[in-house]
Amino acid sequence: MKFKMTALEKKWVLYDVGNSAFVMLVATIFPIYFNHLADQAGISSVNYLAYWGYATSICTLLVAILGPTLGAVADTKNYKKVIFSVCLGVGVIGCVVMGFISSWIWFLGIFILAKTGYSSSLIFYDAMLTDVTEPERMDIVSSQGFAWGYIGSCIPFVASLGVVLGAGKLGLGMQTSMAIAFLITAVWWLLSAFPLLGAYKQKYFVETTEHIVKNSFSRLGHTFKDIAKEKHILIFLIAFFFYIDGVYTVIDMATAYGQALGLDSTGLLLALLLTQIVAFPCVLIFSRLSKKISSTTIITICIAAYLGIAIYAYWLDTQLDFWILAVLVGMFQGTIQALSRSYFAKIIPAEKSGEYFGIYDICGKGASIFGTAFVSVLSQLTGNVNIGVSALSVMFLVGLLLFRKAVKANGQLTGN
């Protein structure tokens, strides 16, 4: 039977189409522009990669600190959409402002602000999954979000790329073309959120007559205690910390990595565009397979694939190698994120989705503070970026072993 999404599910998926455009810009054009600013300031390629990694780490640290608390507040009746809107606004405004910055240090500062807003908005967006669909539909709906996000983000990206690469023919300078590219992305991102903001209603929430913040801290404390007792959730979160750490580090530093290796900028951008195109059908194919094969089996396959990708990165030194890496990442990137999100949504209490996804985000995007810092420090210590990136294989191996342990614990709990 053909899967058909409801109107609300479609509007939820549409936001993935919008925010993915920002992710695409961060993974491609942002590092190239920062490289341009850093080069003008006389910063070496190794330090350029390190500073970009440190900025990403600071951003994820901020999200890790804010996420659980804001998530707990968002579980209060009618608060989830409000906090989501504020985070969205911070991200969109920051994206626009970056186009007018010519100092590399200020660019990194505004980048941290914008990416913190983006990452924080995803905590509440992910938590909305329990409100917009049913548990038996979550794997497919979550996958649809990532799939259409990948292909939809190509539209503003191609427009932005056309402006940046055609700046000379259009009579535009570097900063002007970048400002236009950032503006295109920000507008696309904002417009995609309007349908969801108009239709979304918080279905699951916590009633409270106490002070909202005080009550949220109290509930958050209880949640941490509950997670410590729920072995299947605790082990999954630890496993997720390790394997998704590697995934997000690859996403955040792919273009910076290629730039540090001295690869052609245009080739890098086109290779990462190919990643988006490959990801679209692959996510949909895996989501269909999830009807016949358990999502836990598919997640295991994806982690193992990333382990191989990290090992392959050790020998990467040509444009062709990077293109091969881009295709391999595209095959598994969306699926591992989509099915991890829906798997977690199915094993947590729906009325506490905000605070649980706040904690999930610590173990997810928040965890990449370790991965990006690890790659940055190891690259500087060895003077070899390949060693730094390939060392991520350790993260995937630990994540794989712990994930299988979490699945076993959940199976024992449910009797499967």
C-alpha positions as CSV (number, residue, x, y, z in Angstrom):
1,M,0.0,0.0,0.0
2,K,1.3,3.5,-0.9
3,F,2.1,5.6,2.0
4,K,0.2,8.9,2.1
5,M,1.1,11.7,4.5
6,T,-1.5,13.9,6.3
7,A,-1.6,17.7,5.8
8,L,0.1,18.2,9.2
9,E,2.8,15.6,8.4
10,K,3.6,17.4,5.1
11,K,3.9,20.8,6.9
12,W,6.3,19.2,9.4
13,V,8.4,17.7,6.6
14,L,8.4,21.1,4.8
15,Y,10.4,22.6,7.7
16,D,13.1,20.0,7.1
17,V,13.2,21.3,3.5
18,G,13.9,24.8,4.8
19,N,16.3,24.2,7.6
20,S,18.3,21.7,5.5
21,A,19.2,24.7,3.2
22,F,21.1,26.3,6.1
23,V,22.9,23.0,6.8
24,M,23.9,22.8,3.2
25,L,25.2,26.3,3.3
26,V,27.2,25.6,6.5
27,A,28.7,22.5,5.0
28,T,29.7,24.1,1.7
29,I,29.8,27.9,1.2
30,F,30.4,29.1,4.8
31,P,33.8,27.3,5.2
32,I,34.9,28.5,1.8
33,Y,34.0,32.1,2.6
34,F,35.7,31.7,6.0
35,N,38.8,30.3,4.2
36,H,38.8,33.5,2.1
37,L,38.6,35.7,5.2
38,A,41.2,33.6,7.0
39,D,43.6,33.6,4.1
40,Q,43.4,37.4,4.0
41,A,44.4,37.4,7.6
42,G,47.4,35.1,7.0
43,I,46.0,32.1,8.8
44,S,47.5,28.7,7.8
45,S,45.4,25.9,6.4
46,V,45.8,23.7,9.5
47,N,44.8,26.6,11.8
48,Y,41.9,27.4,9.5
49,L,40.5,23.9,9.9
50,A,41.1,24.0,13.7
51,Y,39.4,27.4,14.2
52,W,36.4,26.2,12.2
53,G,36.3,23.1,14.3
54,Y,36.6,25.1,17.6
55,A,33.7,27.4,16.5
56,T,31.5,24.4,15.8
57,S,32.4,22.9,19.1
58,I,31.5,26.1,21.0
59,C,28.1,26.2,19.2
60,T,27.3,22.6,20.1
61,L,28.4,23.2,23.7
62,L,25.9,26.0,24.0
63,V,23.1,23.8,22.6
64,A,24.1,21.1,25.0
65,I,23.7,23.5,27.9
66,L,20.5,25.2,26.7
67,G,18.7,22.2,25.2
68,P,17.5,20.1,28.1
69,T,16.3,23.2,30.1
70,L,14.5,24.8,27.1
71,G,13.1,21.4,26.2
72,A,11.6,21.0,29.7
73,V,10.0,24.4,29.4
74,A,8.7,23.6,26.0
75,D,6.8,20.6,27.4
76,T,4.5,23.0,29.3
77,K,1.2,23.6,27.5
78,N,1.5,25.9,24.4
79,Y,5.2,26.7,24.9
80,K,6.8,24.4,22.4
81,K,5.9,26.5,19.3
82,V,6.9,29.8,21.1
83,I,10.4,28.6,21.9
84,F,10.8,27.0,18.5
85,S,9.9,30.4,16.9
86,V,12.5,32.3,19.0
87,C,15.3,29.8,18.0
88,L,14.2,30.0,14.4
89,G,14.4,33.8,14.5
90,V,17.9,33.8,16.0
91,G,19.1,31.4,13.3
92,V,17.6,33.2,10.4
93,I,18.8,36.7,11.5
94,G,22.3,35.4,12.1
95,C,22.4,33.9,8.7
96,V,21.6,37.2,7.1
97,V,24.0,39.2,9.2
98,M,27.0,36.9,8.3
99,G,26.8,38.1,4.7
100,F,27.8,41.6,5.9
101,I,30.8,40.5,7.9
102,S,34.4,41.0,6.6
103,S,36.4,40.1,9.7
104,W,37.1,36.4,10.2
105,I,36.7,36.5,14.0
106,W,33.4,38.3,13.8
107,F,32.2,35.9,11.1
108,L,32.9,33.0,13.5
109,G,31.1,34.8,16.3
110,I,27.9,35.3,14.3
111,F,28.2,31.8,12.9
112,I,28.1,30.4,16.4
113,L,25.0,32.4,17.2
114,A,23.2,31.4,13.9
115,K,24.1,27.7,14.2
116,T,23.1,27.7,17.9
117,G,19.6,29.1,16.9
118,Y,19.3,26.5,14.1
119,S,20.4,23.5,16.3
120,S,18.1,24.6,19.1
121,S,15.1,24.9,16.8
122,L,15.7,21.2,15.8
123,I,15.2,20.1,19.4
124,F,11.6,21.3,19.4
125,Y,11.1,20.3,15.7
126,D,12.1,16.8,16.5
127,A,10.0,16.8,19.7
128,M,7.0,17.8,17.5
129,L,7.2,14.4,15.8
130,T,5.1,12.8,18.7
131,D,2.4,15.5,18.1
132,V,2.2,15.3,14.3
133,T,2.0,11.6,13.7
134,E,1.5,8.2,15.3
135,P,4.2,5.7,16.6
136,E,3.6,3.2,13.7
137,R,4.2,6.0,11.1
138,M,7.2,7.7,12.8
139,D,10.0,5.8,10.9
140,I,8.5,6.8,7.5
141,V,7.5,10.3,8.4
142,S,10.9,11.0,9.9
143,S,12.6,9.6,6.8
144,Q,10.4,11.7,4.6
145,G,11.6,14.8,6.4
146,F,15.3,14.0,5.8
147,A,14.7,12.8,2.2
148,W,12.8,15.9,1.1
149,G,15.1,18.1,3.2
150,Y,18.1,16.8,1.2
151,I,16.6,17.3,-2.3
152,G,14.7,20.5,-1.4
153,S,17.8,22.2,0.0
154,C,19.4,21.8,-3.4
155,I,17.1,24.6,-4.8
156,P,18.4,27.5,-2.7
157,F,21.9,26.0,-2.8
158,V,22.0,25.9,-6.6
159,A,20.7,29.5,-6.7
160,S,23.3,30.5,-4.1
161,L,26.1,28.6,-5.9
162,G,25.1,30.4,-9.2
163,V,25.5,33.8,-7.5
164,V,28.8,32.9,-5.9
165,L,30.5,31.2,-8.8
166,G,29.1,33.7,-11.3
167,A,29.9,36.7,-9.2
168,G,32.5,37.9,-11.8
169,K,30.1,37.8,-14.7
170,L,27.4,39.4,-12.6
171,G,29.7,42.2,-11.7
172,L,29.6,41.3,-8.0
173,G,32.4,41.2,-5.4
174,M,33.0,38.3,-3.1
175,Q,31.3,39.8,-0.1
176,T,28.2,41.0,-2.1
177,S,27.7,37.6,-3.7
178,M,28.0,35.9,-0.3
179,A,25.5,38.3,1.2
180,I,23.0,37.4,-1.5
181,A,23.6,33.7,-1.0
182,F,23.1,33.9,2.7
183,L,19.9,36.0,2.2
184,I,18.5,33.4,-0.2
185,T,19.0,30.7,2.3
186,A,17.6,32.7,5.2
187,V,14.4,33.6,3.3
188,W,13.9,30.0,2.1
189,W,14.4,28.7,5.7
190,L,11.9,31.2,7.2
191,L,9.2,30.7,4.5
192,S,9.3,26.9,5.0
193,A,8.4,27.3,8.7
194,F,5.2,29.3,8.2
195,P,2.9,26.4,7.3
196,L,4.0,24.4,10.4
197,L,3.7,27.4,12.7
198,G,0.2,28.0,11.4
199,A,-1.0,24.4,11.8
200,Y,0.9,22.9,14.7
201,K,-0.9,22.4,18.0
202,Q,0.8,20.8,21.0
203,K,-1.0,17.5,21.6
204,Y,1.1,16.2,24.5
205,F,2.2,18.4,27.3
206,V,2.6,18.7,31.1
207,E,0.1,20.7,33.1
208,T,1.6,22.8,35.9
209,T,0.3,25.6,38.3
210,E,3.9,26.3,39.5
211,H,6.4,28.7,38.1
212,I,7.2,27.4,34.7
213,V,11.0,27.6,34.9
214,K,11.2,26.2,38.5
215,N,8.8,23.4,37.6
216,S,10.8,22.6,34.4
217,F,14.0,22.2,36.4
218,S,12.3,20.0,38.8
219,R,10.8,17.8,36.0
220,L,14.2,17.7,34.3
221,G,15.8,16.4,37.4
222,H,13.2,13.6,37.6
223,T,13.8,12.8,33.9
224,F,17.5,12.3,34.4
225,K,16.8,9.9,37.3
226,D,14.2,8.1,35.1
227,I,16.7,7.7,32.2
228,A,19.3,6.3,34.7
229,K,16.8,3.6,35.6
230,E,15.6,2.9,32.0
231,K,18.6,0.8,30.8
232,H,17.4,0.7,27.1
233,I,17.1,4.5,26.9
234,L,20.4,5.2,28.7
235,I,22.5,2.8,26.7
236,F,20.9,4.0,23.4
237,L,21.8,7.6,24.3
238,I,25.4,6.7,25.1
239,A,25.6,4.8,21.8
240,F,24.0,7.6,19.9
241,F,26.5,10.0,21.5
242,F,29.4,8.1,19.9
243,Y,28.1,7.2,16.4
244,I,26.2,10.4,15.7
245,D,29.2,12.4,16.9
246,G,31.1,11.0,14.0
247,V,28.3,11.7,11.6
248,Y,27.9,15.3,12.5
249,T,31.6,15.9,12.6
250,V,31.8,14.7,9.0
251,I,28.9,17.0,8.0
252,D,30.3,20.0,9.9
253,M,33.9,19.7,8.6
254,A,33.6,18.1,5.2
255,T,34.3,21.2,3.1
256,A,36.9,22.6,5.6
257,Y,38.6,19.2,5.3
258,G,38.7,19.4,1.6
259,Q,39.9,23.0,1.7
260,A,42.7,22.0,4.1
261,L,43.8,19.3,1.6
262,G,44.1,22.0,-1.1
263,L,41.3,20.5,-3.2
264,D,39.4,22.7,-5.8
265,S,36.6,24.7,-4.2
266,T,34.1,24.3,-7.1
267,G,34.7,20.5,-7.1
268,L,34.1,20.3,-3.4
269,L,30.8,22.2,-3.7
270,L,29.6,20.0,-6.6
271,A,30.6,16.8,-4.7
272,L,28.6,17.9,-1.7
273,L,25.6,18.7,-3.9
274,L,25.9,15.2,-5.2
275,T,25.7,14.0,-1.5
276,Q,22.3,15.7,-1.2
277,I,21.1,14.1,-4.5
278,V,22.3,10.6,-3.5
279,A,20.8,11.0,0.0
280,F,17.2,11.6,-1.3
281,P,16.5,8.2,-2.9
282,C,18.6,6.3,-0.4
283,V,16.6,7.6,2.6
284,L,13.3,6.7,0.8
285,I,14.6,3.3,-0.1
286,F,15.7,2.6,3.5
287,S,12.4,3.9,4.9
288,R,10.5,1.4,2.7
289,L,12.9,-1.4,3.9
290,S,12.0,-0.4,7.5
291,K,8.6,-2.0,6.8
292,K,10.2,-5.4,6.2
293,I,13.4,-5.0,8.2
294,S,13.6,-3.6,11.7
295,S,14.9,-0.1,12.0
296,T,17.5,-1.2,14.4
297,T,19.0,-3.5,11.8
298,I,19.1,-0.7,9.3
299,I,20.7,1.7,11.9
300,T,23.4,-1.0,12.6
301,I,24.2,-1.2,8.8
302,C,24.5,2.6,8.6
303,I,26.9,2.7,11.6
304,A,29.0,0.0,10.1
305,A,29.1,1.8,6.8
306,Y,30.3,5.0,8.5
307,L,33.0,3.0,10.2
308,G,34.3,2.0,6.8
309,I,34.0,5.6,5.5
310,A,36.1,7.0,8.4
311,I,38.8,4.4,7.7
312,Y,38.7,5.3,4.0
313,A,39.3,9.0,4.8
314,Y,42.9,8.2,5.9
315,W,43.9,7.7,2.3
316,L,41.9,10.6,0.8
317,D,44.1,13.0,-1.1
318,T,42.6,13.6,-4.5
319,Q,39.4,15.2,-5.9
320,L,38.2,11.8,-7.0
321,D,38.6,10.4,-3.5
322,F,36.5,13.2,-2.1
323,W,33.7,12.5,-4.7
324,I,33.7,8.8,-3.7
325,L,33.5,9.9,0.0
326,A,30.6,12.3,-0.9
327,V,28.6,9.5,-2.5
328,L,29.2,7.0,0.4
329,V,28.2,9.6,2.9
330,G,25.0,10.4,0.9
331,M,24.0,6.8,0.9
332,F,23.7,6.5,4.7
333,Q,23.7,10.0,6.2
334,G,20.0,10.8,6.1
335,T,18.9,7.3,7.1
336,I,21.0,7.1,10.2
337,Q,19.6,10.4,11.4
338,A,16.0,9.7,10.5
339,L,15.7,6.3,12.0
340,S,17.6,7.2,15.1
341,R,15.1,10.1,15.6
342,S,12.0,8.0,15.2
343,Y,13.5,5.1,17.2
344,F,14.0,7.4,20.1
345,A,10.6,9.0,19.8
346,K,9.0,5.6,20.1
347,I,10.8,4.6,23.3
348,I,10.2,7.9,25.3
349,P,7.1,9.3,27.1
350,A,5.2,11.5,24.5
351,E,4.3,14.2,27.0
352,K,7.9,14.7,27.9
353,S,9.2,14.8,24.3
354,G,10.7,18.3,24.6
355,E,13.0,17.5,27.6
356,Y,13.8,14.0,26.3
357,F,14.8,15.5,22.9
358,G,16.8,18.2,24.7
359,I,18.8,15.4,26.3
360,Y,18.9,13.6,22.9
361,D,20.4,16.7,21.4
362,I,23.2,16.7,24.0
363,C,24.1,13.2,22.9
364,G,23.6,14.2,19.2
365,K,24.7,17.6,18.0
366,G,26.0,18.5,21.4
367,A,28.3,15.4,21.2
368,S,30.0,16.8,18.1
369,I,31.8,19.2,20.3
370,F,34.0,16.2,21.1
371,G,34.3,15.1,17.5
372,T,35.2,18.4,16.0
373,A,37.6,19.3,18.8
374,F,39.2,15.9,18.5
375,V,39.7,16.3,14.8
376,S,41.0,19.8,15.2
377,V,43.5,19.0,18.0
378,L,44.8,15.8,16.4
379,S,45.2,17.6,13.1
380,Q,47.3,20.3,14.8
381,L,49.4,17.9,16.8
382,T,50.2,15.6,13.9
383,G,50.1,18.3,11.1
384,N,48.0,15.7,9.1
385,V,44.3,16.3,8.6
386,N,43.8,12.8,7.3
387,I,44.8,11.3,10.7
388,G,42.4,13.6,12.5
389,V,39.4,12.6,10.3
390,S,40.1,8.9,10.1
391,A,40.4,8.7,13.9
392,L,36.6,9.1,14.0
393,S,36.4,5.4,13.2
394,V,36.9,4.8,16.9
395,M,33.6,6.7,17.6
396,F,31.7,4.5,15.2
397,L,33.1,1.3,16.5
398,V,32.1,2.1,20.1
399,G,28.7,3.4,19.0
400,L,28.0,0.2,17.1
401,L,28.8,-2.1,20.0
402,L,26.7,0.0,22.5
403,F,23.8,0.4,20.1
404,R,23.5,-3.4,19.7
405,K,23.5,-3.6,23.5
406,A,20.7,-1.0,23.8
407,V,18.6,-3.0,21.2
408,K,19.1,-6.1,23.3
409,A,18.0,-4.3,26.5
410,N,14.9,-2.9,24.8
411,G,14.0,-6.4,23.4
412,Q,14.2,-7.8,26.9
413,L,12.0,-5.1,28.2
414,T,9.3,-5.5,25.5
415,G,9.6,-9.3,25.3
416,N,10.8,-9.3,21.7
